[in-house]
Amino acid sequence: MMLPSAVLSLTFYTKKITMKKKISLVLLCCGLLTAGSLEAQQDKSKRPSPPATATQTLESGATITIEYSQPSVKGRTIGDNLEPKKDKVWRMGANEATVFDASKDVMVEGKALPAGRYSLFGLWGDDGFTLIFNSASKIWGTQYDQNKDKDVLRVNVKPRTTTTTQEQLVYSIDKTGLVTMLWGTMAVDFTVK
């Protein structure tokens, strides 16, 4: 009669180990899923508006870098159902605020901008396009109002209309310091020396 009791105890012990293994397996799977989810959130290249960078060392020796996210037009119209919209501050890209980095002091459209990292915002109005360089460089693109007291420089430029549509927003910088943003049929050019 002791044999069945020992078998029952062994069976219970085996089930207990099996249950512990199952719980451990479930916890391990949950941990892996969480880690995978965090990694996917950090992989910005998977966003609908992926990150991009334009960089150039100018003839003056200053290196200019623009970090931005590239939204797509997707059949929308700038000023109507697509930013920028008249008289509203725009992040000059998507997601986080666009960042303008100058390795040395530079002149933007003839106005001094100290070396550093800046959020780059734009304001499109009837009299042109205002570029806003703001010292809060690590902010989400819609947080301008909370940081407008950190504006360092504003310059006015004239946007132009292109004959072709640029589906995905793009910046370019040439060695002479001409910076161009192309988006939809809008082009915004400014000089950095």
CYANA upper distance limits for C-alpha pairs under 8 A (distance plus 0.5 A):
  1 MET  CA      5 SER  CA      7.52
  2 MET  CA      6 ALA  CA      6.75
  3 LEU  CA      7 VAL  CA      6.69
  4 PRO  CA      8 LEU  CA      6.58
  5 SER  CA      9 SER  CA      6.73
  6 ALA  CA     10 LEU  CA      6.62
  7 VAL  CA     11 THR  CA      6.51
  8 LEU  CA     12 PHE  CA      6.67
  9 SER  CA     13 TYR  CA      6.64
 10 LEU  CA     14 THR  CA      6.61
 11 THR  CA     15 LYS  CA      6.74
 12 PHE  CA     16 LYS  CA      6.60
 13 TYR  CA     17 ILE  CA      6.79
 14 THR  CA     18 THR  CA      6.62
 15 LYS  CA     19 MET  CA      6.54
 16 LYS  CA     20 LYS  CA      6.75
 17 ILE  CA     21 LYS  CA      6.62
 18 THR  CA     22 LYS  CA      6.63
 19 MET  CA     23 ILE  CA      6.65
 20 LYS  CA     24 SER  CA      6.53
 21 LYS  CA     25 LEU  CA      6.50
 22 LYS  CA     26 VAL  CA      6.63
 23 ILE  CA     27 LEU  CA      6.64
 24 SER  CA     28 LEU  CA      6.52
 25 LEU  CA     29 CYS  CA      6.62
 26 VAL  CA     30 CYS  CA      6.68
 27 LEU  CA     31 GLY  CA      6.65
 28 LEU  CA     32 LEU  CA      6.75
 29 CYS  CA     33 LEU  CA      6.65
 30 CYS  CA     34 THR  CA      6.63
 31 GLY  CA     35 ALA  CA      6.63
 32 LEU  CA     36 GLY  CA      6.52
 33 LEU  CA     37 SER  CA      6.54
 34 THR  CA     38 LEU  CA      6.72
 35 ALA  CA     39 GLU  CA      6.66
 36 GLY  CA     40 ALA  CA      6.63
 37 SER  CA     41 GLN  CA      6.74
 38 LEU  CA     42 GLN  CA      6.76
 39 GLU  CA     43 ASP  CA      6.66
 40 ALA  CA     44 LYS  CA      8.29
 40 ALA  CA     46 LYS  CA      8.13
 43 ASP  CA     47 ARG  CA      8.43
 44 LYS  CA     50 PRO  CA      6.63
 44 LYS  CA     51 PRO  CA      7.01
 45 SER  CA     50 PRO  CA      5.37
 45 SER  CA     51 PRO  CA      6.72
 46 LYS  CA     50 PRO  CA      7.06
 48 PRO  CA     71 PRO  CA      7.66
 49 SER  CA     69 SER  CA      6.05
 49 SER  CA     70 GLN  CA      5.23
 49 SER  CA     71 PRO  CA      4.96
 49 SER  CA     72 SER  CA      7.51
 49 SER  CA     94 ALA  CA      7.00
 49 SER  CA     95 ASN  CA      8.03
 50 PRO  CA     69 SER  CA      5.79
 50 PRO  CA     70 GLN  CA      5.99
 50 PRO  CA     71 PRO  CA      7.91
 51 PRO  CA     67 GLU  CA      7.78
 51 PRO  CA     68 TYR  CA      6.19
 51 PRO  CA     69 SER  CA      4.66
 51 PRO  CA     70 GLN  CA      6.66
 52 ALA  CA     67 GLU  CA      6.48
 52 ALA  CA     68 TYR  CA      5.98
 52 ALA  CA     69 SER  CA      6.28
 52 ALA  CA     70 GLN  CA      7.23
 53 THR  CA     65 THR  CA      7.42
 53 THR  CA     66 ILE  CA      6.09
 53 THR  CA     67 GLU  CA      5.08
 53 THR  CA     68 TYR  CA      6.83
 53 THR  CA    171 TYR  CA      8.49
 54 ALA  CA     65 THR  CA      6.15
 54 ALA  CA     66 ILE  CA      5.67
 54 ALA  CA     67 GLU  CA      7.20
 54 ALA  CA    171 TYR  CA      6.68
 54 ALA  CA    172 SER  CA      6.48
 54 ALA  CA    173 ILE  CA      7.25
 55 THR  CA     63 THR  CA      7.58
 55 THR  CA     64 ILE  CA      6.04
 55 THR  CA     65 THR  CA      4.70
 55 THR  CA     66 ILE  CA      6.83
 55 THR  CA    172 SER  CA      8.40
 55 THR  CA    173 ILE  CA      7.19
 56 GLN  CA     63 THR  CA      6.12
 56 GLN  CA     64 ILE  CA      5.96
 56 GLN  CA     65 THR  CA      7.13
 56 GLN  CA    173 ILE  CA      6.55
 56 GLN  CA    174 ASP  CA      7.13
 56 GLN  CA    175 LYS  CA      7.01
 57 THR  CA     61 GLY  CA      6.47
 57 THR  CA     62 ALA  CA      6.17
 57 THR  CA     63 THR  CA      4.60
 57 THR  CA     64 ILE  CA      6.77
 57 THR  CA    175 LYS  CA      6.90
 58 LEU  CA     62 ALA  CA      5.99
 58 LEU  CA     63 THR  CA      6.57
 58 LEU  CA     64 ILE  CA      7.90
 58 LEU  CA    174 ASP  CA      7.88
 58 LEU  CA    175 LYS  CA      5.03
 58 LEU  CA    176 THR  CA      6.52
 58 LEU  CA    177 GLY  CA      6.40
 58 LEU  CA    193 LYS  CA      7.97
 59 GLU  CA    175 LYS  CA      6.27
 59 GLU  CA    176 THR  CA      6.57
 59 GLU  CA    177 GLY  CA      8.21
 60 SER  CA    193 LYS  CA      7.06
 62 ALA  CA    102 ALA  CA      7.11
 62 ALA  CA    103 SER  CA      6.02
 62 ALA  CA    104 LYS  CA      5.71
 62 ALA  CA    105 ASP  CA      8.13
 62 ALA  CA    106 VAL  CA      7.90
 63 THR  CA    101 ASP  CA      8.46
 63 THR  CA    102 ALA  CA      6.39
 63 THR  CA    103 SER  CA      5.77
 63 THR  CA    104 LYS  CA      7.78
 64 ILE  CA    100 PHE  CA      7.76
 64 ILE  CA    101 ASP  CA      6.15
 64 ILE  CA    102 ALA  CA      5.31
 64 ILE  CA    103 SER  CA      7.13
 64 ILE  CA    173 ILE  CA      8.47
 65 THR  CA     99 VAL  CA      8.40
 65 THR  CA    100 PHE  CA      6.42
 65 THR  CA    101 ASP  CA      5.55
 65 THR  CA    102 ALA  CA      7.20
 66 ILE  CA     98 THR  CA      7.56
 66 ILE  CA     99 VAL  CA      6.04
 66 ILE  CA    100 PHE  CA      5.18
 66 ILE  CA    101 ASP  CA      6.81
 66 ILE  CA    171 TYR  CA      8.11
 67 GLU  CA     98 THR  CA      6.25
 67 GLU  CA     99 VAL  CA      5.56
 67 GLU  CA    100 PHE  CA      7.22
 68 TYR  CA     92 MET  CA      8.27
 68 TYR  CA     93 GLY  CA      6.30
 68 TYR  CA     94 ALA  CA      7.59
 68 TYR  CA     96 GLU  CA      8.08
 68 TYR  CA     97 ALA  CA      7.70
 68 TYR  CA     98 THR  CA      5.08
 68 TYR  CA     99 VAL  CA      7.00
 69 SER  CA     93 GLY  CA      5.85
 69 SER  CA     94 ALA  CA      5.48
 69 SER  CA     95 ASN  CA      6.85
 69 SER  CA     96 GLU  CA      7.98
 69 SER  CA     98 THR  CA      7.76
 69 SER  CA    169 LEU  CA      8.50
 70 GLN  CA     93 GLY  CA      6.54
 70 GLN  CA     94 ALA  CA      6.81
 70 GLN  CA    168 GLN  CA      6.30
 70 GLN  CA    169 LEU  CA      5.49
 70 GLN  CA    170 VAL  CA      7.24
 71 PRO  CA     93 GLY  CA      7.07
 71 PRO  CA     94 ALA  CA      6.37
 71 PRO  CA    168 GLN  CA      6.21
 71 PRO  CA    169 LEU  CA      6.39
 72 SER  CA    167 GLU  CA      5.90
 72 SER  CA    168 GLN  CA      4.86
 72 SER  CA    169 LEU  CA      7.05
 73 VAL  CA     77 THR  CA      7.94
 73 VAL  CA     82 LEU  CA      8.04
 73 VAL  CA    166 GLN  CA      8.40
 73 VAL  CA    167 GLU  CA      5.73
 73 VAL  CA    168 GLN  CA      6.96
 73 VAL  CA    183 TRP  CA      8.33
 73 VAL  CA    184 GLY  CA      6.78
 74 LYS  CA    167 GLU  CA      7.72
 76 ARG  CA     80 ASP  CA      8.30
 76 ARG  CA     81 ASN  CA      6.53
 76 ARG  CA     82 LEU  CA      6.48
 77 THR  CA     81 ASN  CA      6.26
 77 THR  CA     82 LEU  CA      6.03
 77 THR  CA    184 GLY  CA      8.26
 78 ILE  CA     82 LEU  CA      5.07
 78 ILE  CA     83 GLU  CA      6.11
 78 ILE  CA     84 PRO  CA      6.65
 78 ILE  CA     85 LYS  CA      7.37
 78 ILE  CA    184 GLY  CA      7.46
 79 GLY  CA     83 GLU  CA      6.38
 79 GLY  CA     84 PRO  CA      6.14
 79 GLY  CA     85 LYS  CA      4.64
 79 GLY  CA     86 LYS  CA      6.74
 80 ASP  CA     85 LYS  CA      7.23
 83 GLU  CA     90 TRP  CA      7.39
 84 PRO  CA     88 LYS  CA      7.73
 84 PRO  CA     89 VAL  CA      8.18
 84 PRO  CA     90 TRP  CA      6.28
 84 PRO  CA     92 MET  CA      8.39
 84 PRO  CA    122 GLY  CA      8.44
 84 PRO  CA    123 LEU  CA      8.19
 84 PRO  CA    124 TRP  CA      7.34
 85 LYS  CA     90 TRP  CA      8.30
 85 LYS  CA    124 TRP  CA      7.30
 86 LYS  CA    123 LEU  CA      7.83
 86 LYS  CA    124 TRP  CA      5.60
 86 LYS  CA    125 GLY  CA      5.83
 86 LYS  CA    126 ASP  CA      8.14
 87 ASP  CA    123 LEU  CA      6.60
 87 ASP  CA    124 TRP  CA      6.16
 87 ASP  CA    125 GLY  CA      5.77
 88 LYS  CA    123 LEU  CA      6.41
 88 LYS  CA    124 TRP  CA      7.49
 89 VAL  CA    121 PHE  CA      7.02
 89 VAL  CA    122 GLY  CA      6.13
 89 VAL  CA    123 LEU  CA      5.21
 89 VAL  CA    124 TRP  CA      8.05
 89 VAL  CA    144 TYR  CA      8.08
 90 TRP  CA    121 PHE  CA      6.01
 90 TRP  CA    122 GLY  CA      5.61
 90 TRP  CA    123 LEU  CA      6.74
 90 TRP  CA    141 GLY  CA      8.26
 90 TRP  CA    142 THR  CA      8.33
 91 ARG  CA     96 GLU  CA      8.32
 91 ARG  CA     97 ALA  CA      5.72
 91 ARG  CA     98 THR  CA      6.57
 91 ARG  CA    120 LEU  CA      7.10
 91 ARG  CA    121 PHE  CA      5.18
 91 ARG  CA    122 GLY  CA      7.01
 91 ARG  CA    141 GLY  CA      5.54
 91 ARG  CA    142 THR  CA      7.39
 92 MET  CA     97 ALA  CA      7.83
 92 MET  CA     98 THR  CA      6.45
 92 MET  CA    120 LEU  CA      7.11
 92 MET  CA    121 PHE  CA      6.03
 92 MET  CA    122 GLY  CA      6.55
 93 GLY  CA     97 ALA  CA      7.65
 93 GLY  CA     98 THR  CA      6.55
 93 GLY  CA    169 LEU  CA      7.57
 94 ALA  CA     98 THR  CA      8.17
 94 ALA  CA    141 GLY  CA      7.40
 95 ASN  CA    140 TRP  CA      6.90
 95 ASN  CA    141 GLY  CA      6.32
 96 GLU  CA    138 LYS  CA      8.17
 96 GLU  CA    139 ILE  CA      6.58
 96 GLU  CA    140 TRP  CA      4.57
 96 GLU  CA    141 GLY  CA      5.00
 96 GLU  CA    142 THR  CA      8.36
 97 ALA  CA    119 SER  CA      6.28
 97 ALA  CA    120 LEU  CA      7.34
 97 ALA  CA    121 PHE  CA      8.02
 97 ALA  CA    137 SER  CA      7.81
 97 ALA  CA    138 LYS  CA      7.89
 97 ALA  CA    139 ILE  CA      6.48
 97 ALA  CA    140 TRP  CA      5.82
 97 ALA  CA    141 GLY  CA      4.23
 97 ALA  CA    142 THR  CA      7.92
 98 THR  CA    119 SER  CA      6.06
 98 THR  CA    120 LEU  CA      5.83
 98 THR  CA    121 PHE  CA      7.73
 98 THR  CA    141 GLY  CA      7.71
 99 VAL  CA    117 ARG  CA      7.13
 99 VAL  CA    118 TYR  CA      6.01
 99 VAL  CA    119 SER  CA      5.06
 99 VAL  CA    120 LEU  CA      6.19
 99 VAL  CA    137 SER  CA      6.72
100 PHE  CA    117 ARG  CA      6.30
100 PHE  CA    118 TYR  CA      5.64
100 PHE  CA    119 SER  CA      6.60
100 PHE  CA    120 LEU  CA      6.53
100 PHE  CA    133 PHE  CA      8.33
101 ASP  CA    115 ALA  CA      8.00
101 ASP  CA    116 GLY  CA      6.15
101 ASP  CA    117 ARG  CA      4.86
101 ASP  CA    118 TYR  CA      6.74
102 ALA  CA    106 VAL  CA      7.70
102 ALA  CA    114 PRO  CA      8.32
102 ALA  CA    115 ALA  CA      5.53
102 ALA  CA    116 GLY  CA      5.89
102 ALA  CA    117 ARG  CA      7.11
103 SER  CA    115 ALA  CA      5.89
103 SER  CA    116 GLY  CA      6.92
104 LYS  CA    114 PRO  CA      7.45
104 LYS  CA    115 ALA  CA      4.90
104 LYS  CA    116 GLY  CA      7.98
105 ASP  CA    112 ALA  CA      7.80
105 ASP  CA    113 LEU  CA      6.39
105 ASP  CA    114 PRO  CA      4.82
105 ASP  CA    115 ALA  CA      4.80
106 VAL  CA    112 ALA  CA      6.47
106 VAL  CA    113 LEU  CA      5.85
106 VAL  CA    114 PRO  CA      6.86
106 VAL  CA    115 ALA  CA      7.39
106 VAL  CA    192 VAL  CA      6.96
106 VAL  CA    193 LYS  CA      6.08
107 MET  CA    111 LYS  CA      5.47
107 MET  CA    112 ALA  CA      4.99
107 MET  CA    113 LEU  CA      6.28
107 MET  CA    192 VAL  CA      6.05
107 MET  CA    193 LYS  CA      5.61
108 VAL  CA    112 ALA  CA      6.86
108 VAL  CA    113 LEU  CA      7.14
108 VAL  CA    155 VAL  CA      8.00
108 VAL  CA    190 PHE  CA      7.74
108 VAL  CA    191 THR  CA      6.25
108 VAL  CA    192 VAL  CA      5.07
108 VAL  CA    193 LYS  CA      7.11
109 GLU  CA    155 VAL  CA      7.26
109 GLU  CA    190 PHE  CA      6.83
109 GLU  CA    191 THR  CA      5.82
109 GLU  CA    192 VAL  CA      6.94
110 GLY  CA    193 LYS  CA      8.49
111 LYS  CA    153 LEU  CA      8.46
111 LYS  CA    155 VAL  CA      8.12
113 LEU  CA    152 VAL  CA      8.17
113 LEU  CA    153 LEU  CA      7.39
117 ARG  CA    135 SER  CA      7.31
117 ARG  CA    137 SER  CA      6.55
118 TYR  CA    133 PHE  CA      6.14
118 TYR  CA    134 ASN  CA      5.64
118 TYR  CA    135 SER  CA      5.30
118 TYR  CA    136 ALA  CA      6.87
118 TYR  CA    137 SER  CA      5.33
119 SER  CA    132 ILE  CA      8.39
119 SER  CA    133 PHE  CA      6.26
119 SER  CA    134 ASN  CA      5.50
119 SER  CA    135 SER  CA      6.87
119 SER  CA    136 ALA  CA      6.62
119 SER  CA    137 SER  CA      5.07
119 SER  CA    138 LYS  CA      8.05
119 SER  CA    139 ILE  CA      8.41
120 LEU  CA    131 LEU  CA      7.44
120 LEU  CA    132 ILE  CA      6.18
120 LEU  CA    133 PHE  CA      5.46
120 LEU  CA    134 ASN  CA      6.96
121 PHE  CA    131 LEU  CA      6.45
121 PHE  CA    132 ILE  CA      5.43
121 PHE  CA    133 PHE  CA      7.09
121 PHE  CA    134 ASN  CA      8.22
122 GLY  CA    129 PHE  CA      7.23
122 GLY  CA    130 THR  CA      6.05
122 GLY  CA    131 LEU  CA      5.21
122 GLY  CA    132 ILE  CA      6.35
123 LEU  CA    129 PHE  CA      6.14
123 LEU  CA    130 THR  CA      5.48
123 LEU  CA    131 LEU  CA      7.13
123 LEU  CA    132 ILE  CA      8.23
124 TRP  CA    128 GLY  CA      6.63
124 TRP  CA    129 PHE  CA      4.96
124 TRP  CA    130 THR  CA      6.88
125 GLY  CA    129 PHE  CA      6.55
125 GLY  CA    130 THR  CA      8.40
127 ASP  CA    158 LYS  CA      8.47
128 GLY  CA    156 ASN  CA      7.16
128 GLY  CA    157 VAL  CA      6.47
128 GLY  CA    158 LYS  CA      5.35
128 GLY  CA    159 PRO  CA      6.90
129 PHE  CA    156 ASN  CA      6.16
129 PHE  CA    157 VAL  CA      5.79
129 PHE  CA    158 LYS  CA      6.28
129 PHE  CA    159 PRO  CA      6.69
129 PHE  CA    188 VAL  CA      8.31
130 THR  CA    154 ARG  CA      6.93
130 THR  CA    155 VAL  CA      6.05
130 THR  CA    156 ASN  CA      4.91
130 THR  CA    157 VAL  CA      6.79
131 LEU  CA    154 ARG  CA      6.03
131 LEU  CA    155 VAL  CA      5.81
131 LEU  CA    156 ASN  CA      6.78
131 LEU  CA    157 VAL  CA      8.09
132 ILE  CA    151 ASP  CA      7.27
132 ILE  CA    152 VAL  CA      8.20
132 ILE  CA    153 LEU  CA      6.47
132 ILE  CA    154 ARG  CA      5.16
132 ILE  CA    155 VAL  CA      7.38
133 PHE  CA    151 ASP  CA      6.42
133 PHE  CA    152 VAL  CA      6.17
133 PHE  CA    153 LEU  CA      5.68
133 PHE  CA    154 ARG  CA      6.87
134 ASN  CA    147 ASN  CA      8.32
134 ASN  CA    148 LYS  CA      7.82
134 ASN  CA    150 LYS  CA      5.96
134 ASN  CA    151 ASP  CA      4.69
134 ASN  CA    152 VAL  CA      5.91
134 ASN  CA    153 LEU  CA      7.66
135 SER  CA    150 LYS  CA      6.01
135 SER  CA    151 ASP  CA      6.84
135 SER  CA    152 VAL  CA      6.95
136 ALA  CA    147 ASN  CA      7.20
136 ALA  CA    150 LYS  CA      7.03
139 ILE  CA    143 GLN  CA      7.00
143 GLN  CA    147 ASN  CA      7.17
144 TYR  CA    148 LYS  CA      6.15
147 ASN  CA    151 ASP  CA      8.22
157 VAL  CA    188 VAL  CA      7.96
157 VAL  CA    189 ASP  CA      7.72
157 VAL  CA    190 PHE  CA      7.27
158 LYS  CA    188 VAL  CA      7.53
158 LYS  CA    189 ASP  CA      8.18
159 PRO  CA    186 MET  CA      7.22
159 PRO  CA    187 ALA  CA      6.17
159 PRO  CA    188 VAL  CA      5.20
159 PRO  CA    189 ASP  CA      7.47
160 ARG  CA    186 MET  CA      6.41
160 ARG  CA    187 ALA  CA      5.67
160 ARG  CA    188 VAL  CA      7.00
161 THR  CA    185 THR  CA      5.91
161 THR  CA    186 MET  CA      5.41
161 THR  CA    187 ALA  CA      6.58
162 THR  CA    185 THR  CA      5.39
162 THR  CA    186 MET  CA      6.61
162 THR  CA    187 ALA  CA      7.17
163 THR  CA    185 THR  CA      7.27
164 THR  CA    184 GLY  CA      8.41
164 THR  CA    185 THR  CA      6.73
165 THR  CA    183 TRP  CA      7.83
165 THR  CA    184 GLY  CA      5.22
165 THR  CA    185 THR  CA      5.35
166 GLN  CA    170 VAL  CA      8.45
166 GLN  CA    182 LEU  CA      6.74
166 GLN  CA    183 TRP  CA      5.73
166 GLN  CA    184 GLY  CA      5.13
166 GLN  CA    185 THR  CA      6.91
167 GLU  CA    183 TRP  CA      7.36
167 GLU  CA    184 GLY  CA      6.36
168 GLN  CA    183 TRP  CA      7.07
168 GLN  CA    184 GLY  CA      8.08
169 LEU  CA    181 MET  CA      7.78
169 LEU  CA    182 LEU  CA      6.32
169 LEU  CA    183 TRP  CA      5.12
169 LEU  CA    184 GLY  CA      7.92
170 VAL  CA    181 MET  CA      6.33
170 VAL  CA    182 LEU  CA      5.93
170 VAL  CA    183 TRP  CA      7.23
171 TYR  CA    179 VAL  CA      7.61
171 TYR  CA    180 THR  CA      6.07
171 TYR  CA    181 MET  CA      4.98
171 TYR  CA    182 LEU  CA      6.90
172 SER  CA    179 VAL  CA      6.22
172 SER  CA    180 THR  CA      5.79
172 SER  CA    181 MET  CA      7.16
173 ILE  CA    177 GLY  CA      6.89
173 ILE  CA    178 LEU  CA      6.22
173 ILE  CA    179 VAL  CA      4.98
173 ILE  CA    180 THR  CA      7.02
174 ASP  CA    178 LEU  CA      6.02
174 ASP  CA    179 VAL  CA      7.23
176 THR  CA    193 LYS  CA      8.05
177 GLY  CA    191 THR  CA      5.80
177 GLY  CA    192 VAL  CA      5.16
177 GLY  CA    193 LYS  CA      6.21
178 LEU  CA    189 ASP  CA      7.33
178 LEU  CA    190 PHE  CA      6.40
178 LEU  CA    191 THR  CA      5.10
178 LEU  CA    192 VAL  CA      6.91
179 VAL  CA    189 ASP  CA      6.08
179 VAL  CA    190 PHE  CA      5.81
179 VAL  CA    191 THR  CA      6.46
179 VAL  CA    192 VAL  CA      7.77
180 THR  CA    187 ALA  CA      7.19
180 THR  CA    188 VAL  CA      6.13
180 THR  CA    189 ASP  CA      4.94
180 THR  CA    190 PHE  CA      7.15
181 MET  CA    187 ALA  CA      6.06
181 MET  CA    188 VAL  CA      5.64
181 MET  CA    189 ASP  CA      6.98
182 LEU  CA    186 MET  CA      6.44
182 LEU  CA    187 ALA  CA      5.16
182 LEU  CA    188 VAL  CA      7.26
183 TRP  CA    187 ALA  CA      6.98
